[in-house]
Amino acid sequence: MSRRRRQAGPAASGGEPALERLKFEVAQEIGLLPEAPDARAYERTLDEWKYEIADELGLREKIRDVGWGELTARECGKIGGRMGGQIGGQMVRRMVQYAEENMKK
C-alpha cells in the first residue's frame, strides 16, 4: 500500500486555515521553524526534530537498524507526543489568552 505525500506548511492539513496559521506561528515562536520556511524547509525541520526526539528516547539505533516502519505504536506515539506537546501547549495558552481578551469586550 503506497502512501500519498502531503503538502507541508500552514495550509497543509486541509484543516481550519486560522488554526493551521496559529500552529505555524507557534512553531516559529518557540524556535522550531525558520522565519519564512518553504515547504521543503518545513518538512526538513520536522524530520530533524523527529530524529532529535528519537535520540532523546534512545530509539535512534533501532531506527537506523530496522527503520521507522518497525517501531511500535507506543514508540511512535512517544515521538509524536513530544512533538505535538510542545506546540499544542503553546497553542492552548494563546487561545485562552485570545478568549479572555474577547470576553472583556
N, C-alpha and C positions, 0 to 999 in steps of 0.2 A: 504494500500500500504506500503510495507516494504522498509526501506532504507538500502542500502548496505554500510557497514562501509568501509571507505577509509583508505589507508595506510598513516602514518604520516612520517614526516621527509623531507629532502631536495628533494627527488625524488618523493614525494607523489602525486603531481597533474598530473603527466604524461606530464607536460609541458616541456619547454626547460630546460635541465639539468643545463646550466650555469645560467639561470635566477632563477631557484629554489635554486641553491647554493648561489647566491647573496642574495636572500631573507632570507635564513637561516643565512648567515654570518651577515647581518644587524641586524636581531633579536637578535643574540648573542651579537653584539657590543653595542646595546642600552640596554642590560641587561634583555631581555625578556626570554632568554633561558640559561640554564647552558652550560658550555663549551663543553661537549660531551654528549648531551642527546640521549637517545634511543627513540624509537617510543612512548613508554608509557609516558616517561618524557615530551616529546614534546606535546602530547595530554593533559596531566595533566596541564602543564604550560599554554597552550592556554585556557583551561577551567577555571583555576583560574583567568586569566586575563579577561576573558569574564565576570565573576561574579564581579570582581572589577569595571569594567566599568559600569555594570548594577547598582551597588551600587551608583556610581557617578551620574548616570542619574535618580536615585530614582525608579528603576524598580525591585529591589531585592524582595520586599514584593509581588509584583504581580507575579513574577516568582515562589516564594515559595508557594503562594496561588493557582495559576491556572496552572503553568508550562510554559515552553518555547513555547509550541505549541499554546498558547493563546495570545502571543504577536502580535501586529500589525506589518505589514511590515515596517512601519515607525520606530517603536521601535527597531526592529531587525536591520534595516539599520543604526540607530544611533550607536548601539553597534559595528556592523561590520565596520562602517566608522571610528570610533575611533581606532579600532584595525589595520585596513589596512592603515589608515592615517599616523600613526607613522612610520610604516615600509616603506610604499610607498614613503614618502618624503625623507627619507634617501637613498632609492634605486635610486631615480631620481638624487640626489646630486652626488652619486657615479658614475652613468652612464654619467652624464655631465662631471665630472672630467676625466673619462676614455676617453671620446670623445675628450676633449680638449687636453689631453696628446698625443693622437694618431694623431691629426691634425698637431701637431708640427713636427712630424717625416717626 
